[in-house]
Amino acid sequence: MTSTDNTSELTKWDPGLTERVMSVTRPFLKRYFRSEVRGLEHLPPGGALLVSNHSGGMLPMDVPILAAHFYEQHGYDRPLYTLSHDMLMTGPQGDFFRRIGYISANHANADEALRTGGLVVVFPGGDYDVYRPTFSENVIDFGGRTGYVKAALNAGVPIVPTVGIGGQETQIFLSRGTWLAKRLGPIARLARTKIVPISFGFPFGLSLVVPPNLPLPAKIVMRVLPPIDIVAEFGENPDIDEVDAHVRHLMQRALDELAHERRLPVLG
């Protein structure tokens, strides 16, 4: 959305196109990743902020999987919005992503979507989370970011914790590369990044962000937890850090349970 375009990004959502995209991607996701999404019955009828861990590096599958299963169960009368990085929303592909529910990650979009009864997916950990090392894949770590709590409070909506497992097995994520970003200095600052992720996968082997390796067919399971009414549980003036700690605790417990079920990497 440019500064000269005052049309809300929310009006771009196209249920017809979304349904067509889901009809193509859903069979692939269910077969290749053997995807499961549990707990969709916990989604409230009004606005809600779905707070999730983020997995899969440059090609994360959590949003496509969550959307495919959500629309299959709930139909196309209600959009599932995803707060997205500006890089995804620029250029020719930006219009396509807006039409299937992606919106630029800013406070105005989040607030508008939530106040109008929308379901909004947010990944507080962002790049820091999506490139976490595979060997610590089952750790909820948002890098200290708590803005999602304020967003839910401002809009007066519940937080719906959501967790996923398997995405960090689609390749081997070796390091976020924070040390490498520091060594690169002005180059990293020009790219506005504090990480230079290092991973290993197929078909290119070792990768420093690019070239992006193809995802391995790891089994991906997501779980939607019951909503948290912040004011009901923490009062009219809640401590943001306390709410954040509670959300992460619930998510960590759920992720631990999913990890306990998992027998082998990739195979699930």
N, C-alpha and C positions, 0 to 999 in steps of 0.2 A: 504494500500500500504506500503510495507516494504522498508527499505533503499536499499535493494538489487534489488528491482524491479523498473526499470526506465520507465516502460510502463505507459503512461498517463492513469489516471482513466477515462478520457472521452471516451477512446476507448472501455471501458467495456460495454457501453450502448447497450442493445439488444432490438431493436424495436419489434421483435417477442414476446419475453417474456413479455415486457411491455404491449403489446396489450392483451396478455392472462390474465395478472394480472388485467388489467383494466376491461376486460369483466366479471371478477368474482366480483371485488370490487364495480364497478359502480352501479349495481342494488341495492346492500346492502346499499351503502351510500345514494342513492336517496330515498330509502324507509325508512331506519332507522332514518337518520338525515334530510330527506326531503331537501337535499342539493340543493343550488343554487349558481351559480357563474355568476355575471353580469359584463359586460364590457370587455370581452375577445377580442372584436374587437379593443381595444386600444393597444394591443400588437404590437410593431413594427416588421418589417421583419428582422432586424439585431439583434445584441447583445443587451441585456437589463438586468438591475438588478431589479428584483421584490422585493421590500422591504415591508415586511408584519409584522403585529402584530402576536403574537404566542399564541395559546390557547389550553387548554385541559390537562395540566399537563403531566403525564407520557405517556398518550395515545392521543396525539394531532391528530386531524383529518384534519387540514387545508391543509397539503400537499397532502394526498390522495384525498381529495375533489377537490382541485385545479387541480391536475393532471388528475383526471377522467374526469372533464369537459373540460379541455384544449385539451386532446387527442380526445375526442368525437367531438369537433368542428374543430380542426386543423389537425387531422390525426397523423400518426406516422413517418413522414418524418423528423421531427425536435424534438430533445429531450428537455425536461424540467428538468434542473438540480436543485438539492437542496443541499445547503451547510449544512453538517450534523456533529453532534458531533462524536468524535472519538469512543465513546462507541458503537455507532450503526455500525461502519465500521470495527470493529474487530471481530475475530472469524468466524465461518462458515456462519453466516448471512451476513457478510460484502460483500461477492461476489454477493449474491442475490441483495442486495440493490444497489450496483454499477451497476448491469445490468439493473435496472429499473430507473436509473438517479440520485441516491444519490452520492455525492462526499464529501470527507473530507473537512471540513471547514478550509481552509488555503488560504493565499494570492495567492500562485502559481496556485492552482486549479481555484480560482475565476477569476484570470486574464486570464488564458488560455481559459476557457470556454467563457468568455465575448468577448475576442478578436477574437475567431473563430465563432462568430455570435450566440452564445448560449443564451438561456433564463435561468437566474440563480435566484433562490429564496433564499432570505436570511432573517433571523429573527434577527435583531440587538439586541433585548432584551433578546434573549436566555432563559435560565432557569428563570431569573428574571421576564421576561414577562409572560412565559407560566404558572407560578404559582401565578400570581397576584390574590388577593382576589376577589371572585365572586362579592362582593358588590362594587367593583371599576373596574368591568370587562370592562367597556366601556371607558377606559382611555388609550391613546397611551403613553407609557412610556418605552423607551429603556434603562433606567438606565444610561443615559449620554453617551452611546456608539455611536460614529460617524464614525467609520472605514468604514462603507458602502459607505459613500460619497466619501472618498478617493479611494475606489475600483472602483467606477463608473468613477471617473475622470481619474484615471490611465489607464483604458481600453478605455476611450473615448466613453462611452455608456450612454444612458439616464437611469434615475431612473424611475421605474414604481411603484408608491405607490399602495399598495393592503391592504384591510382591511377585517376582518372577525368578525362575531358576532355569539354567541351561544356556542362557545367552552367552555367558563367558566361556562356554565350551565350544562355541562355533569356530574358534581358533585359539591359539595359546597366546594370551596377553601377558607379556613378560614384565613390562614396566610402563608407568604413566610417562616416564621420561621428563620429570620435573627438573632433574639435574641437567639434562641435555638442553632444555629450554633456557636455563640460566646461562649455560655455556654459549649458546647462540646469541644471547643478549639482544642487540637491536633487531636482528632478524625475527626473533620470536615476538618482540614487542610490536613490530610492524604487522605481524600476522595476528596480533591481539590474542596470543595464547601463552599459557603458563605450563603447557605440557607438550611433549613430542613423543607420542606413544610408540612403543616398540612391541611388535607382535610377530608370531610365526604361524604360517598356515599354508593353504593350498590356493593357487598353484605357484605363488611367487616366493615362498619361503619367508625369509626375514623381511619385515616391512617396517619402515619408519613413517607411519601414517599412510603413505602411498608407496607402492601400489596397493590397493585394497584387495586382500585375499578373499576368496569365496567362502561363505559360511559352511562349516561342516554340518551334517544333518543331526545336530544334537536335539534331543527331546526337550522341548520347552514347555514348562508348566507355569501358569500364573494363577494367583489366588487373590480374590477380592474380599477384604475383611469388612465387618460391620462398621457403619459410619460412626464418627465421633462428633457429638454435639459439644463444641468447645465451651460455650457459656454454661451449659448444663453441668458439665463435669469440672470446670475450672473457675467458674464465676464470671462476673461482668467485666472484670479487668484482669484477665489471666496473664501469668508470666509466660512470655513467648518461649523462652528456653525450656521451661517446664513442659509446655505442650509439645514442643519439638522432641524432647527426650521421651515423652510418653508415646508419641507416634512411632518413633524409631524403635522403641522397645517392643511394641506390638508387632511391627514389621519384622524385627529380628527374630522374634519367637516363631512367627509364621514361616519365615525363611528357613530357620533351623528345622522345623517340622518337615518341610519339603525336602531339605537336604538329607534328613534321616531316612526318607523313603527311597532316596536315590541309591541304586546299587552300583552302577558303573558310570564313569564320565561318558558323555556323548550318547551312549545307549539308554541312559536313564534308569 
